[in-house]
Each structure stands twice: as structure tokens, then as C-alpha cells.
Amino acid sequence: MHIAWLGKKSPFCGNVTYSREVTNALLDRGYQVSFLHFAQEADIPTNVFPGFNSGQNPNGAHGWQLAAEVSLPCIYKSTIYTIPTLKSSKVLSEALRQLQPDLVHASLTLSPLDFVLPEICEDLNLPLVATFHPPFAHQNRPLTSGRQRLQHLTYQLYAPFLPNYHRTIVFSDLQRDLLGELNVPKNQVEVIPNGVDVRKYSPGYSQIKYELNADILFVYQGRIAMEKNVEALLKAWKQSNLGPKCKLAIVGDGPLAASLQATYGPEHNIIWLGYVADEQRRIEILRGADVFILPSLVEGLSLSLLEAMACGLACIATDVGADGEVLSNGAGIVVSTQSLTTQLKTVLPLLRDQPELIKILGQKARQRVLERYTLSANITMLEELYDRLLQQNRPVPVTTLA
């Protein structure tokens, strides 16, 4: 089966990670995969077909090669949205015509092209799947921040168009219910959560505590941006004053990194490790840490959280998106975005003083991932969805009377 995957290659965000992990897994299972992504025109090679490179592999899959890589011209792209050029839809249509895939899967990039893709695929008679994963707020809670209101507007904007896709994948029942409230038919929405490769992300040996001179290591891993609410964590850490043998490692980069680093530094036992590109090094950090903290104001379903859980860390996360659902029933500590600093000032000393609790929470976290959030199981669910859609799209044979 040949899958044409439309996703993100850069800049780094959850969509990039999702596209990389799923396409790698599909390649490992013997699928043909072509990868289509946005690139600014100056970065697109000029050859026979604009942006088309056969046999390239932007994802570094495990020894397998993509059938093709196609660069779609854009004016601007960010971690949140993309602005394509006027000719991008023509490039996309011609690429799909040449590639002749069996099915198209779009990890939606919040671009105008998302709204014309169903028409392109209908003209080519191609089954079309969307993964819709913007962060979201719960329907039964007030939208207290501008960021939350913006995310809800994103759902309202997309809801009338999602039924034009043959299926829309979301990461949680909460997200499906939200789309149902916006009149997206539930029978067109599939819940397939993010998944983690639990062979790679697993408990194991690490020297990171020795490197950082820590007895207990707390870690945040993700973008340093407004929606991640990292400053609330840093304030709580500073005010808690857990002592010199407790360290907080901040892994990641973003627009707020420089200003926060200037205020919260080594004198507060905070270690800024910056963006760590090497996956094995990120795994080593998680394996050596004790507690993972995710203080976000909005989320979809955090892959960073799932990776930490798979490595056996005790996890603290805000009840936004599906993260609270992931940690429910004792798999972790769920806190509110309201008065977050105050809550963390209570929880952090508790964990410092209760190493046995850290151990129990870490065991429960990994068990929850093994039960519900393995990449292998979720790719199997995706395969089953592909098979169903291809069966439905197959022409009915014509029988004639002898």
C-alpha cells in the first residue's frame, strides 16, 4: 500500500514528531510512503517537477527510504500555522497525480490548503484521512485565556469542513466530544491516540544525575513558549527552595527561553539544557530523571508526557487537552491551570520527601502507556482504518447475466 503523507518537516513541534514517528512506523511495516511538506520557495530544489525528489528520506526512518519527498511552496510557516503560495494547490494536485498513492493522510498544518485538499482528492478518487490535533480546552470550563479562546475558534473554523474528509483522527474521547458539540458526525471521527515506541522509551541506565550533581532530578521537556506556562513552574520551584541536591532541568528552546533563563538560573538549582536534537540524549535525560512536569495552558495529547511516562517518571501535568485523561486514576498527579504555582509549591516538596511515592507513580505511569499508548498498537489501529477506507472506496464489480 502506498500512503501519501502530508505533514510537517519543520519548524520543530508536535506535528513534526507525529509525522516522523508514524511514517517511520509505516515504513517499518513495509508500506510505501511519500512525504509531502511545506517549504519556502527559496529552499525548494529546481528540477523536472518542482519540489519532487524521489527516494529522499527527511525523517531518518530505520534504514527504509521514502518513495518520494515533495516540497509544497509556502510564504510562511510556524509551529502553529502555515501560509501556502497560490500555486501550492496545483503542485500538490500534480504530485498526487504523479505519485498515484492508494490513500492520502494529512496531519493538518492549519493552512488554507487543508480546506481544498478534499476537493483535490475527490477529483483523483483518493481516500483521504485527516489527523486534527490542535490543543483544546474542555467544553465545560470557561475559556479563561486568549490562547484558549483562539484554540476554540480553530475548532469552530474547522468543524464544518472536517466532514469533507473520509475520516478525521483525534487523540481522545474528549476531543471527539468537542467536535460532536460542533456538529461533526461522530461516525466520521476515529480516536487513535498518540503512541510511544516503548522499546526506545523505557527505564534504563543514565548518568545525568551525576552530570548535574543531583540527588532528585525534576525535568521539563518542550517548547519555552507562552502556552507551555513554564514561568509558573519556575516561580513555584524558586519559592519552594527544595535544596541544592534537587535540580530542575529545562530541556527545550523557544521565544521565552532567554528572558526566563536570565531570571531563573543555576543559583536556583535550575539547569538550562537548551534544545536537544539527539533523541538518544533526550531519552538518557528522561531515564535519569525522577519527576516530569508539564504546566501547559493548552495541549492536545502531549508526546513529551507520554515519553516521560514510558521511561517510568512520576508525572505532573495540568488538566488540559487529553493530558488529565492520560494521568487519571492514579497514573500521575493532575493539577489545575488556576493557581498553578500555589499547587506546585505543595506538590514539589511532597515528592522530594516521598521517594517511594515517586517510584510508585513512575511504575503506574509506564503501565498506563503499555495499556493504552504504545505506538505499535496505535499503528495497528491506523492500518485497520486504512483497510476499511480502501474497501469502501473499491469499485463494486459489475456482474452480467449469461
Phi, psi and omega per residue, in radians:
M1 nan 2.378 -3.124
H2 -1.880 2.057 -3.138
I3 -1.836 2.207 2.967
A4 -1.642 1.993 -3.056
W5 -1.814 2.143 3.071
L6 -1.859 1.983 -3.086
G7 -2.684 -2.748 -3.098
K8 -1.967 2.451 3.019
K9 -1.862 -0.502 3.105
S10 -2.856 2.860 -0.168
P11 -1.253 2.840 -3.005
F12 -1.058 2.254 3.099
C13 -2.873 -3.104 -3.124
G14 -1.076 -0.592 3.121
N15 -1.115 -0.689 3.108
V16 -1.078 -0.837 -3.134
T17 -1.096 -0.774 3.134
Y18 -1.037 -0.841 -3.136
S19 -1.076 -0.738 -3.126
R20 -1.116 -0.845 -3.058
E21 -1.155 -0.752 -3.087
V22 -1.238 -0.777 -3.134
T23 -1.155 -0.660 3.056
N24 -1.039 -0.765 -3.122
A25 -1.145 -0.690 3.104
L26 -1.136 -0.720 3.080
L27 -1.072 -0.732 3.121
D28 -1.059 -0.502 -3.124
R29 -1.606 0.163 3.009
G30 1.613 0.154 3.094
Y31 -1.361 2.637 2.875
Q32 -1.447 2.325 3.129
V33 -2.318 2.244 2.950
S34 -1.881 2.415 -3.036
F35 -1.960 2.078 3.122
L36 -1.969 2.270 -3.067
H37 -2.620 2.856 -3.136
F38 -1.468 2.515 3.038
A39 -2.598 2.558 3.081
Q40 -1.219 2.532 -2.943
E41 -0.970 -0.606 -3.127
A42 -1.121 -0.394 -3.092
D43 -1.661 -0.050 -3.091
I44 -1.549 2.185 3.134
P45 -1.146 2.571 3.091
T46 -1.694 1.994 3.079
N47 -2.535 -2.797 -3.005
V48 -1.001 -0.836 3.083
F49 -2.044 2.147 -3.021
P50 -0.938 2.136 3.034
G51 1.397 0.153 -3.047
F52 -1.831 2.121 3.121
N53 -2.286 1.899 -3.135
S54 -1.271 2.369 3.024
G55 1.396 0.115 3.102
Q56 -1.422 2.769 -3.113
N57 -2.435 1.610 -3.100
P58 -1.285 -0.231 -3.013
N59 -1.716 -0.096 -3.127
G60 1.073 0.734 -3.127
A61 -1.085 2.932 -2.931
H62 -1.310 1.158 3.110
G63 1.528 -0.152 -3.131
W64 -1.656 2.685 3.122
Q65 -1.954 2.514 3.010
L66 -1.191 2.643 3.057
A67 -1.133 -0.659 3.135
A68 -2.879 2.748 2.970
E69 -2.123 2.279 -3.135
V70 -2.150 2.166 3.103
S71 -1.658 2.139 3.130
L72 -1.697 2.216 -3.030
P73 -1.199 2.358 3.105
C74 -2.390 2.765 3.086
I75 -1.511 -0.662 -3.054
Y76 -2.704 2.513 3.016
K77 -2.527 2.514 3.121
S78 -2.405 -3.072 3.089
T79 -1.205 -0.289 -3.035
I80 -1.836 -0.809 -3.054
Y81 -2.555 2.949 -3.097
T82 -2.356 2.455 3.058
I83 -1.996 1.837 -3.132
P84 -1.358 2.849 3.006
T85 -1.374 2.951 -3.119
L86 -1.128 -0.475 -3.091
K87 -1.590 0.014 -3.066
S88 -1.095 -0.656 -3.133
S89 -1.152 -0.614 3.094
K90 -1.174 -0.733 3.108
V91 -1.079 -0.762 3.136
L92 -1.101 -0.812 -3.124
S93 -1.069 -0.778 -3.131
E94 -1.172 -0.651 3.117
A95 -1.087 -0.803 -3.141
L96 -1.148 -0.611 3.111
R97 -1.113 -0.714 -3.134
Q98 -1.303 -0.708 -3.075
L99 -1.234 -0.588 -3.109
Q100 0.896 0.977 3.106
P101 -1.257 2.901 3.040
D102 -1.414 -0.473 -3.026
L103 -2.752 2.585 3.082
V104 -1.967 2.317 3.083
H105 -2.171 2.077 -3.122
A106 -1.916 2.064 2.947
S107 -1.500 1.731 -2.856
L108 -0.997 2.309 -3.021
T109 -1.807 0.236 -3.111
L110 0.911 1.033 3.108
S111 -2.325 2.788 3.092
P112 -1.012 -0.426 3.137
L113 -1.124 -0.450 3.102
D114 -1.000 -0.549 -3.020
F115 -1.505 -0.319 3.117
V116 -1.786 -0.214 -3.128
L117 -1.023 -0.727 3.110
P118 -1.023 -0.668 3.127
E119 -1.161 -0.716 3.113
I120 -1.059 -0.801 -3.108
C121 -1.218 -0.577 3.090
E122 -1.132 -0.724 3.124
D123 -1.090 -0.562 -3.117
L124 -1.660 0.036 -3.131
N125 0.987 0.827 -3.133
L126 -1.955 2.250 2.999
P127 -1.046 2.507 -3.019
L128 -2.329 2.176 3.106
V129 -2.020 2.443 3.044
A130 -2.054 2.482 2.877
T131 -1.868 2.119 -3.076
F132 -1.978 1.880 -3.024
H133 -2.369 0.694 2.957
P134 -1.168 2.625 3.026
P135 -0.999 2.747 -3.129
F136 -2.597 2.777 3.052
A137 -1.866 2.729 -3.139
H138 -1.205 2.496 -3.113
Q139 -1.125 -0.554 -3.046
N140 -1.580 0.276 3.128
R141 -2.183 2.564 3.116
P142 -1.140 2.540 3.104
L143 -1.488 1.631 -2.922
T144 -1.460 -0.310 -3.093
S145 -2.145 2.766 3.087
G146 -1.043 -0.635 3.136
R147 -1.110 -0.738 3.126
Q148 -1.144 -0.708 3.128
R149 -1.129 -0.688 3.105
L150 -1.077 -0.759 -3.138
Q151 -1.117 -0.671 3.121
H152 -1.150 -0.641 3.073
L153 -1.095 -0.619 3.088
T154 -1.053 -0.754 3.115
Y155 -1.131 -0.727 3.124
Q156 -1.122 -0.639 3.140
L157 -1.181 -0.724 -3.041
Y158 -1.453 -0.469 -3.016
A159 -0.921 -0.770 -3.128
P160 -1.183 -0.336 -3.061
F161 -1.709 -0.396 -3.075
L162 -1.058 -0.580 3.084
P163 -1.108 -0.209 3.068
N164 -1.304 -0.273 3.014
Y165 -1.497 2.614 -3.141
H166 -1.148 -0.665 3.022
R167 -2.569 2.593 3.039
T168 -2.079 2.190 3.114
I169 -1.640 2.291 2.994
V170 -2.174 2.986 -2.979
F171 -1.725 -0.148 -3.077
S172 -2.741 2.807 3.061
D173 -1.100 -0.616 3.113
L174 -1.039 -0.728 -3.131
Q175 -1.194 -0.712 3.099
R176 -1.102 -0.700 3.123
D177 -1.122 -0.676 3.108
L178 -1.077 -0.784 3.097
L179 -1.143 -0.606 3.072
G180 -1.077 -0.675 3.079
E181 -1.103 -0.425 3.133
L182 -1.732 0.322 2.992
N183 1.263 0.424 2.958
V184 -1.467 2.121 -3.093
P185 -0.991 2.257 -3.073
K186 -1.146 -0.468 3.141
N187 -1.297 -0.092 3.060
Q188 -1.794 0.054 -3.096
V189 -2.004 2.204 3.130
E190 -1.924 2.312 3.071
V191 -1.645 1.877 3.044
I192 -2.269 1.774 -3.023
P193 -1.153 2.881 2.892
N194 -0.985 2.633 3.118
G195 -2.349 2.725 -3.102
V196 -2.080 2.458 2.992
D197 -1.303 1.742 -3.015
V198 -1.336 -0.084 3.003
R199 -1.385 -0.726 3.094
K200 -1.306 -0.897 -3.109
Y201 -1.569 1.659 -3.060
S202 -2.649 2.805 3.065
P203 -1.065 2.561 -3.140
G204 -3.079 -3.131 -3.070
Y205 -1.284 2.486 3.086
S206 -2.703 2.561 3.100
Q207 -1.818 0.199 -3.004
I208 -1.086 -0.628 3.115
K209 -1.117 -0.697 3.106
Y210 -1.108 -0.746 3.141
E211 -1.084 -0.658 -3.068
L212 -1.697 0.035 3.128
N213 0.972 0.928 -3.094
A214 -2.141 2.453 2.960
D215 -1.532 -0.708 3.079
I216 -2.217 2.205 -3.064
L217 -2.029 2.087 3.023
F218 -1.732 2.593 -3.078
V219 -2.500 2.464 2.895
Y220 -2.036 2.362 3.128
Q221 -2.353 2.022 -3.125
G222 2.845 -2.974 3.127
R223 -1.284 2.572 3.070
I224 -1.717 1.437 -3.045
A225 -2.395 2.894 -3.037
M226 -0.949 -0.789 -3.050
E227 -1.191 -0.310 -3.140
K228 -1.468 -0.241 2.971
N229 1.033 0.612 -3.061
V230 -1.135 -0.529 -3.107
E231 -1.099 -0.597 3.097
A232 -1.079 -0.698 3.076
L233 -1.132 -0.785 -3.099
L234 -1.126 -0.682 3.090
K235 -1.088 -0.800 -3.138
A236 -1.096 -0.720 3.132
W237 -1.086 -0.824 -3.119
K238 -1.083 -0.755 -3.100
Q239 -1.280 -0.451 -3.134
S240 -1.285 -0.552 3.102
N241 0.842 1.172 -3.032
L242 -1.355 -0.116 3.121
G243 1.814 2.840 -2.995
P244 -1.206 -0.331 -3.113
K245 -1.565 -0.076 3.014
C246 -1.777 2.158 -3.115
K247 -2.110 2.572 3.030
L248 -1.993 2.047 3.120
A249 -1.729 2.234 3.097
I250 -1.866 2.000 -3.100
V251 -1.939 1.995 3.138
G252 2.493 3.071 -3.141
D253 -2.520 2.946 3.140
G254 2.862 -3.112 -3.011
P255 -1.124 -0.406 -3.111
L256 -1.725 0.011 -3.008
A257 -1.062 -0.843 -3.047
A258 -1.096 -0.801 -3.097
S259 -1.184 -0.686 3.139
L260 -1.226 -0.664 -3.138
Q261 -1.118 -0.553 3.133
A262 -1.209 -0.455 -3.087
T263 -1.691 -0.575 -3.067
Y264 -2.147 1.789 -3.025
G265 -2.233 -2.795 -3.082
P266 -1.029 -0.489 3.121
E267 -1.122 -0.284 3.073
H268 -1.856 0.266 -3.118
N269 1.083 0.625 3.081
I270 -1.928 2.186 -3.099
I271 -1.943 2.085 3.129
W272 -1.653 1.951 -3.106
L273 -1.677 -0.138 3.125
G274 1.217 -2.984 3.111
Y275 -1.303 2.212 3.135
V276 -1.878 1.856 -3.078
A277 -1.298 -0.583 -3.057
D278 -1.307 2.064 -3.083
E279 -1.093 -0.700 -3.109
Q280 -1.102 -0.619 3.092
R281 -1.181 -0.688 3.090
R282 -1.097 -0.695 3.108
I283 -1.136 -0.708 3.119
E284 -1.059 -0.694 3.103
I285 -1.103 -0.799 -3.141
L286 -1.125 -0.725 -3.118
R287 -1.100 -0.547 -3.114
G288 -1.534 -0.224 -3.106
A289 -1.453 2.878 3.121
D290 -1.867 -0.698 -3.009
V291 -2.335 2.339 3.065
F292 -1.923 2.359 -3.090
I293 -2.193 2.255 3.112
L294 -2.215 1.761 -3.017
P295 -1.660 0.442 -2.947
S296 -1.037 2.626 3.014
L297 -1.498 -0.566 3.074
V298 -2.448 2.582 3.087
E299 -2.661 2.898 2.890
G300 -1.737 -1.585 2.934
L301 -2.423 1.879 -2.960
S302 -1.216 2.085 3.035
L303 -1.175 -0.618 3.107
S304 -1.042 -0.711 3.098
L305 -1.100 -0.810 -3.130
L306 -1.105 -0.664 3.119
E307 -1.130 -0.722 3.102
A308 -1.124 -0.739 3.108
M309 -1.081 -0.749 -3.126
A310 -1.106 -0.508 3.108
C311 -1.456 0.014 3.041
G312 1.487 0.460 3.101
L313 -1.519 2.557 2.886
A314 -1.196 2.321 -3.001
C315 -2.131 2.407 3.023
I316 -2.084 2.250 3.110
A317 -2.575 2.665 3.065
T318 -1.314 2.710 -3.100
D319 -1.504 1.214 3.099
V320 -2.227 2.709 -3.064
G321 0.945 -2.362 3.128
A322 -1.766 0.088 -3.047
D323 -1.121 -0.691 3.092
G324 -1.111 -0.648 3.087
E325 -1.096 -0.701 -3.138
V326 -1.083 -0.685 -3.064
L327 -1.665 0.133 -3.065
S328 -1.139 2.836 3.065
N329 0.979 0.711 2.972
G330 1.566 0.101 3.119
A331 -1.384 -0.134 3.110
G332 -3.127 -2.997 -3.138
I333 -1.878 2.119 -3.119
V334 -1.822 2.238 -3.135
V335 -2.146 2.836 -3.128
S336 -1.592 2.682 3.046
T337 -1.248 -0.353 3.084
Q338 -1.378 2.292 3.135
S339 0.940 0.715 -3.066
L340 -1.087 -0.737 -3.121
T341 -1.036 -0.748 3.126
T342 -1.089 -0.758 3.136
Q343 -1.110 -0.762 -3.133
L344 -1.144 -0.565 3.102
K345 -1.121 -0.395 3.054
T346 -1.494 -0.743 -3.020
V347 -1.295 -0.715 -3.043
L348 -1.056 -0.876 3.101
P349 -1.107 -0.563 3.117
L350 -1.071 -0.794 3.141
L351 -1.208 -0.648 3.092
R352 -1.024 -0.695 -3.051
D353 -1.539 -0.103 -3.084
Q354 -2.229 1.261 -3.134
P355 -1.044 -0.515 3.121
E356 -1.165 -0.630 3.102
L357 -1.144 -0.705 3.076
I358 -1.012 -0.778 -3.121
K359 -1.104 -0.791 -3.114
I360 -1.128 -0.778 3.137
L361 -1.112 -0.650 3.104
G362 -1.120 -0.722 3.113
Q363 -1.126 -0.738 3.133
K364 -1.167 -0.623 3.135
A365 -1.109 -0.840 3.139
R366 -1.116 -0.694 3.132
Q367 -1.080 -0.664 3.117
R368 -1.108 -0.721 3.112
V369 -1.120 -0.760 3.131
L370 -1.067 -0.578 -3.110
E371 -1.365 -0.631 -2.929
R372 -2.258 -0.344 -2.893
Y373 -2.280 0.644 3.067
T374 -1.482 2.487 3.113
L375 -1.076 -0.692 -3.108
S376 -1.035 -0.848 -3.123
A377 -1.146 -0.661 -3.092
N378 -1.277 -0.571 3.050
I379 -1.175 -0.620 3.070
T380 -1.085 -0.733 3.073
M381 -1.069 -0.680 3.121
L382 -1.158 -0.739 3.093
E383 -1.023 -0.762 -3.133
E384 -1.098 -0.676 3.093
L385 -1.124 -0.801 3.096
Y386 -0.980 -0.814 -3.107
D387 -1.067 -0.744 3.140
R388 -1.087 -0.775 -3.115
L389 -1.153 -0.677 3.114
L390 -1.168 -0.635 3.075
Q391 -1.112 -0.743 -3.128
Q392 -1.186 -0.544 -3.075
N393 -1.505 -0.163 -3.096
R394 -1.270 2.313 -3.127
P395 -1.126 2.501 3.132
V396 -1.301 2.213 -3.139
P397 -1.116 2.467 3.132
V398 -1.570 2.205 3.112
T399 -1.833 2.516 3.121
T400 -2.115 2.593 3.102
L401 -1.420 2.362 3.139
A402 -1.220 nan nan
